[in-house]
Amino acid sequence: MAALQRVMLAHAASLLRPLGLLVYATCSLEPEEGAMQIAAFLAARPDFELVPIIAPEIGAEADWLTPRGELRTLMFHVKHPMPGLSGIDGFYAARLRRIS
């Protein structure tokens, strides 16, 4: 799956104008489909930068974000008084901006 995601990310990035934003998101806990995918992309594409996600702008809790500002939800992140309504799927998202 990571290989296909890499191709899709590269294609989406090729469609952006300078200063355009791209959100890469995956419903996966696998690092090679999330953070590692973005790290490799940024290493290969100096014309892009990571734009940190800020919790209030997406209605998230601060602990859902990595120190770099990537969204990373885990199953225990949503707590509800009724146990059957607690939990959330594992999810990763990063916001990228084309800088040139």
C-alpha positions as CSV (number, residue, x, y, z in Angstrom):
1,M,0.0,0.0,0.0
2,A,2.9,2.4,0.8
3,A,4.1,2.2,-2.8
4,L,0.7,3.2,-4.2
5,Q,0.4,6.0,-1.6
6,R,3.8,7.3,-2.6
7,V,2.7,7.5,-6.3
8,M,-0.6,9.2,-5.4
9,L,1.2,11.8,-3.2
10,A,3.7,12.6,-5.9
11,H,0.9,13.0,-8.5
12,A,-1.2,15.2,-6.2
13,A,1.9,17.3,-5.5
14,S,2.5,17.8,-9.2
15,L,-0.9,19.5,-9.5
16,L,-0.2,22.2,-7.0
17,R,0.8,25.8,-7.7
18,P,3.3,27.6,-5.5
19,L,1.8,28.3,-2.1
20,G,-0.8,25.6,-2.8
21,L,-1.8,23.4,0.2
22,L,-2.0,19.6,0.1
23,V,-3.4,17.4,2.9
24,Y,-2.1,13.9,3.0
25,A,-4.2,11.6,5.1
26,T,-4.4,7.9,5.8
27,C,-6.5,5.7,8.1
28,S,-3.5,3.7,9.2
29,L,-1.2,3.2,12.2
30,E,1.6,2.0,10.0
31,P,4.5,4.5,10.0
32,E,5.5,3.7,6.4
33,E,2.0,4.9,5.3
34,G,2.1,8.1,7.5
35,A,5.1,9.9,9.0
36,M,7.7,7.9,7.0
37,Q,5.9,8.6,3.8
38,I,5.9,12.4,4.5
39,A,9.5,12.4,5.7
40,A,10.6,10.7,2.4
41,F,8.5,13.0,0.4
42,L,9.9,16.1,2.0
43,A,13.5,14.8,1.7
44,A,12.9,14.4,-2.1
45,R,10.9,17.6,-2.6
46,P,12.7,20.7,-1.2
47,D,9.9,22.7,-2.9
48,F,7.5,21.6,-0.2
49,E,7.3,22.3,3.5
50,L,5.3,20.8,6.4
51,V,2.7,23.3,7.7
52,P,1.9,22.3,11.3
53,I,-1.8,21.5,12.1
54,I,-3.0,23.4,15.1
55,A,-5.5,21.5,17.3
56,P,-8.3,24.2,17.6
57,E,-8.4,24.7,13.8
58,I,-9.6,21.1,13.3
59,G,-11.5,20.6,16.6
60,A,-8.8,18.2,17.9
61,E,-7.2,17.7,21.2
62,A,-3.5,18.8,21.5
63,D,-2.3,15.3,22.3
64,W,-3.6,14.2,18.9
65,L,-0.7,16.1,17.3
66,T,2.9,15.2,17.0
67,P,5.6,17.7,18.0
68,R,5.9,18.5,14.2
69,G,2.2,19.3,13.9
70,E,1.1,16.1,12.2
71,L,-2.3,14.7,13.2
72,R,-2.0,11.2,14.7
73,T,-5.1,9.7,16.4
74,L,-5.0,6.6,18.4
75,M,-7.8,4.3,19.6
76,F,-7.8,5.7,23.2
77,H,-8.0,9.4,22.2
78,V,-11.8,9.9,22.4
79,K,-13.3,9.2,25.8
80,H,-17.0,9.2,26.4
81,P,-18.9,8.5,29.7
82,M,-20.6,5.5,27.9
83,P,-17.7,3.1,27.1
84,G,-19.4,1.9,23.9
85,L,-19.1,5.4,22.5
86,S,-15.4,5.8,23.3
87,G,-12.5,5.4,20.9
88,I,-11.5,6.6,17.5
89,D,-9.8,4.9,14.5
90,G,-6.0,5.3,14.0
91,F,-5.5,8.1,11.6
92,Y,-2.6,10.2,10.2
93,A,-2.6,13.6,8.4
94,A,0.0,16.1,7.4
95,R,-0.5,19.5,5.7
96,L,2.0,20.4,3.1
97,R,2.7,23.6,1.2
98,R,4.4,24.0,-2.1
99,I,6.9,26.9,-1.6
100,S,8.2,27.2,-5.1
